[in-house]
Amino acid sequence: GENYPDDRIVVLSQAGKPAAVAQTARSKPAVERLPELLRDARLLHMKVLVLAEGDATASLREVSRKFVDEREFPEILRYLPLVIPAAELPAATPILARFNARPPAAGEILLLAVDTNGRGAREWLVRGEESSSVQSGRAFLKSEAPVPRDARQMLAAALAEAKASRRDVWVTACGPRSEACFRLVRWIDDQQQPLDYDYVFVPLVIGRDEHVEEVLRGLGRPPQETSLPWFAVVGKVGASLVTSDGPRGNIGYPESGAARRYLRQMIDRTAGTMTAAEIDHLIQSLRK
């Protein structure tokens, strides 16, 4: 999968599962990244974690890393992290003011677990580098994290809704740090009309939701397939009508002409109400 460009500390992923933490360049200030992260969190039923560092010492950055490294703290996969280094705190003041939080002092790390709607946040202040401080901060994040969802129950509910509304189910398997996955779910959100007329959408997050692999196997995802996003259109009886596995493999986020042509075939085969002109518009919107 691709890396999700959320902040200085980013989890590098393979098959959608983070494996390490590294430095990456920032393209936007935190005040501009926050609305984007909030939207992505809403689309995949996650939360945003704002982590503000009170100083630039190596020791405090090491403590900061302990909250965003999935190898040490798997619950971070339920969040999209926005790490604000001490040097950026002055520019990020509007974020802290928005949630009535004071900036962290030297030796402190501020944790803000932001609601999916972005209107409120719960905060926790980590002081010092003791293991007890890290443990208490992690316990706070665990308590505030979204409850894991059961992919089997989500699919069953979607199938019931699809049957009642004479639609099919569009299941998308995503990685919690895959930019390609977020691009696809943003596109689906942007094109909600007319897509909602024909599909009930179920986004599943590998590494966050439960029983995802079991559901994907049942929908025909090849065992060797690791690229994300992977998606399938499922009929009302629960069997896949078509998957994103095209002649050249999984199309993921359809950037190439061949991938877009295959996506059009998927929609042509399964959409019950869309006109050819509407499908043309959908495919053309991928170029934006």
Salt bridges, closest charged atoms under 4 A:
ASP7 OD1 - ARG26 NH2 3.12
ASP7 OD2 - ARG33 NH2 2.69
GLU36 OE2 - LYS28 NZ 2.28
ASP40 OD2 - ARG186 NH2 2.85
GLU53 OE2 - ARG8 NH2 2.64
GLU62 OE2 - ARG65 NH2 2.68
GLU62 OE2 - LYS66 NZ 3.93
ASP69 OD2 - ARG65 NH1 2.85
ASP69 OD2 - ARG71 NH2 2.87
GLU72 OE2 - ARG65 NH2 2.93
GLU72 OE1 - ARG138 NH2 3.24
GLU88 OE2 - ARG26 NH1 2.91
GLU108 OE1 - ARG102 NH2 3.17
GLU108 OE2 - ARG127 NE 3.33
GLU144 OE1 - LYS47 NZ 3.82
GLU144 OE2 - ARG122 NH1 3.27
ASP150 OD2 - ARG152 NH2 2.95
GLU161 OE2 - ARG167 NH2 2.97
ASP168 OD1 - LYS236 NZ 3.41
GLU179 OE2 - ARG186 NH1 3.10
ASP189 OD2 - ARG39 NH2 3.06
ASP189 OD2 - ARG42 NH2 3.34
ASP190 OD1 - ARG39 NH2 2.59
ASP209 OD2 - ARG149 NH2 2.79
ASP209 OD1 - ARG208 NE 2.65
GLU213 OE1 - ARG221 NH1 3.84
GLU214 OE1 - HIS211 ND1 3.61
GLU255 OE1 - ARG183 NH1 3.08
ASP268 OD2 - ARG264 NE 3.36
ASP280 OD1 - ARG264 NH1 2.26
